[in-house]
Amino acid sequence: MATEEPDSPRTPNPRKRPGEGVRQLADILELPFLLVASIAVGGGVGYFLDARFHTAPVLTLVLGFLGFAGGMIQLVKRLSKDTNGGS
C-alpha cells in the first residue's frame, strides 16, 4: 500500500482547461488584431516599395487595400467557422 509521508510536498493538481466562455472571449478579442495587422503589413510593404521605386503612395494604397481585403476574408472565415460549430 503506497502512502505519502506527512512532510512530503503535495503533487500539484493538473491544470484545468479554460472554459468555453473564456475561449470564445479570446477568439473575439483576436479578431480586431487580425484585421489591423493585415492592413498594417500590406500598407507597410507598400510604403517600403514606394520608397524603393519612387511611386508616391500608389503601392501603399494598393497593398493596404489588399491587406484589408485579406483581413476581411480571414475574419469571415473565422466567424463562419465559429458559427458552424467547428473548432
C-alpha positions as CSV (number, residue, x, y, z in Angstrom):
1,M,0.0,0.0,0.0
2,A,1.5,3.3,-1.1
3,T,1.2,6.1,1.5
4,E,2.6,9.6,1.4
5,E,4.8,10.7,4.2
6,P,3.4,13.6,6.2
7,D,6.3,16.0,5.3
8,S,6.4,15.3,1.6
9,P,5.3,18.1,-0.7
10,R,1.9,17.6,-2.3
11,T,1.8,17.0,-6.1
12,P,0.2,19.9,-7.9
13,N,-3.2,19.4,-9.5
14,P,-3.2,19.1,-13.2
15,R,-4.2,22.4,-14.9
16,K,-7.8,22.7,-15.9
17,R,-8.6,23.7,-19.5
18,P,-10.1,27.1,-19.9
19,G,-13.9,27.2,-20.1
20,E,-15.8,27.6,-23.3
21,G,-16.7,31.2,-22.4
22,V,-13.0,32.1,-21.9
23,R,-12.1,30.5,-25.3
24,Q,-14.8,32.5,-27.0
25,L,-13.7,35.7,-25.4
26,A,-10.1,35.1,-26.6
27,D,-11.4,34.4,-30.1
28,I,-13.4,37.6,-30.1
29,L,-10.6,39.7,-28.8
30,E,-8.3,38.3,-31.5
31,L,-10.4,39.5,-34.5
32,P,-9.6,43.2,-34.4
33,F,-5.9,42.5,-34.2
34,L,-6.2,40.2,-37.2
35,L,-7.8,42.9,-39.3
36,V,-5.4,45.7,-38.2
37,A,-2.3,43.6,-38.6
38,S,-3.2,42.6,-42.2
39,I,-3.7,46.3,-43.1
40,A,-0.5,47.3,-41.4
41,V,1.5,44.6,-43.1
42,G,0.1,45.4,-46.5
43,G,0.5,49.1,-46.1
44,G,4.0,48.7,-44.6
45,V,5.2,46.6,-47.5
46,G,3.6,49.1,-49.9
47,Y,5.3,52.0,-48.1
48,F,8.8,50.4,-48.4
49,L,8.2,49.5,-52.1
50,D,7.0,53.1,-52.7
51,A,10.3,54.4,-51.2
52,R,12.3,52.0,-53.3
53,F,10.6,52.6,-56.6
54,H,9.6,56.3,-56.1
55,T,6.0,55.6,-56.9
56,A,4.5,58.0,-54.3
57,P,1.6,56.5,-52.3
58,V,0.3,54.2,-55.1
59,L,1.7,50.9,-53.8
60,T,0.9,51.8,-50.2
61,L,-2.7,52.3,-51.1
62,V,-3.0,49.2,-53.3
63,L,-1.2,46.9,-50.9
64,G,-3.1,48.4,-47.9
65,F,-6.4,47.7,-49.7
66,L,-5.2,44.2,-50.5
67,G,-4.3,43.8,-46.8
68,F,-7.8,45.0,-45.8
69,A,-9.4,42.5,-48.3
70,G,-7.2,39.7,-47.0
71,G,-8.0,40.6,-43.4
72,M,-11.8,40.7,-44.1
73,I,-11.6,37.3,-45.8
74,Q,-9.8,35.8,-42.8
75,L,-12.3,37.5,-40.5
76,V,-15.2,36.0,-42.3
77,K,-13.6,32.5,-42.4
78,R,-13.0,32.6,-38.6
79,L,-16.5,33.9,-37.9
80,S,-18.1,31.3,-40.1
81,K,-16.0,28.5,-38.5
82,D,-17.3,29.6,-35.1
83,T,-20.9,29.8,-36.1
84,N,-20.8,26.3,-37.8
85,G,-19.6,24.8,-34.6
86,G,-16.2,23.7,-35.9
87,S,-13.1,24.1,-33.8
